[in-house]
Amino acid sequence: MDRISAFMDGETSPLEAHQTILRLKQSDECCETWKTFHLIGDLMRGDPVLRDDFTNRLHARMEQEPTLLAPRMNWRKSANLALSAAASLAAVAVVLTLVLADNPSKPQAQIAAAPKPAVAPVSQTAALPQPVPAANQGRVNEYLMAHQEFSPSTTLQGVVPYVRTVSAARDSNGR
């Protein structure tokens, strides 16, 4: 009995602990002593105490219970359905945002128009005027390309802001 108490308190050598475990396996009296010591320890710590035959009664009642076989719930299938529904809603939200957002590339409604002056009809044979090219057209384009990222027209246009445009300007010498 002293060996069991010392073993429970961790005061035995490994050889004595092994011998005590062998005695507990072979003797019912040692097992009862083991249970009594644990019951005393539980009472001293204030742990709830069960009756001695609790485990035996529990095993007997478990054997009397019928076995129910229920199919396993496949949570992966329901998770896949939920994730696909969330992805669909996200796609619809993105499309609606792009459609309803102030997109600078779509034509704007004209708010007010100046009255057109009365012009005499132009004959079909008259040549249409051609725009005059700007003197520093190359430098203006380079400036606009360099500062393209600050333009308000680049919002929500996909990968356009990330594309670098390469161009070559030629002067009068062909360089």
Rosetta blueprint (number, residue, H / E / L):
1 M L
2 D H
3 R H
4 I H
5 S H
6 A H
7 F H
8 M H
9 D L
10 G L
11 E L
12 T L
13 S L
14 P H
15 L H
16 E H
17 A H
18 H H
19 Q H
20 T H
21 I H
22 L H
23 R H
24 L H
25 K H
26 Q H
27 S L
28 D H
29 E H
30 C H
31 C H
32 E H
33 T H
34 W H
35 K H
36 T H
37 F H
38 H H
39 L H
40 I H
41 G H
42 D H
43 L H
44 M H
45 R H
46 G L
47 D L
48 P L
49 V L
50 L L
51 R L
52 D L
53 D L
54 F H
55 T H
56 N H
57 R H
58 L H
59 H H
60 A H
61 R H
62 M H
63 E H
64 Q H
65 E L
66 P L
67 T L
68 L L
69 L L
70 A L
71 P L
72 R L
73 M L
74 N L
75 W H
76 R H
77 K H
78 S H
79 A H
80 N H
81 L H
82 A H
83 L H
84 S H
85 A H
86 A H
87 A H
88 S H
89 L H
90 A H
91 A H
92 V H
93 A H
94 V H
95 V H
96 L H
97 T H
98 L H
99 V H
100 L H
101 A L
102 D L
103 N L
104 P L
105 S L
106 K L
107 P L
108 Q L
109 A L
110 Q L
111 I L
112 A L
113 A L
114 A L
115 P L
116 K L
117 P L
118 A L
119 V L
120 A L
121 P L
122 V L
123 S L
124 Q L
125 T L
126 A L
127 A L
128 L L
129 P L
130 Q L
131 P L
132 V L
133 P L
134 A L
135 A L
136 N L
137 Q H
138 G H
139 R H
140 V H
141 N H
142 E H
143 Y H
144 L H
145 M H
146 A H
147 H L
148 Q H
149 E H
150 F H
151 S L
152 P H
153 S H
154 T H
155 T L
156 L L
157 Q L
158 G L
159 V L
160 V H
161 P H
162 Y H
163 V L
164 R L
165 T L
166 V L
167 S L
168 A L
169 A L
170 R L
171 D L
172 S L
173 N L
174 G L
175 R L
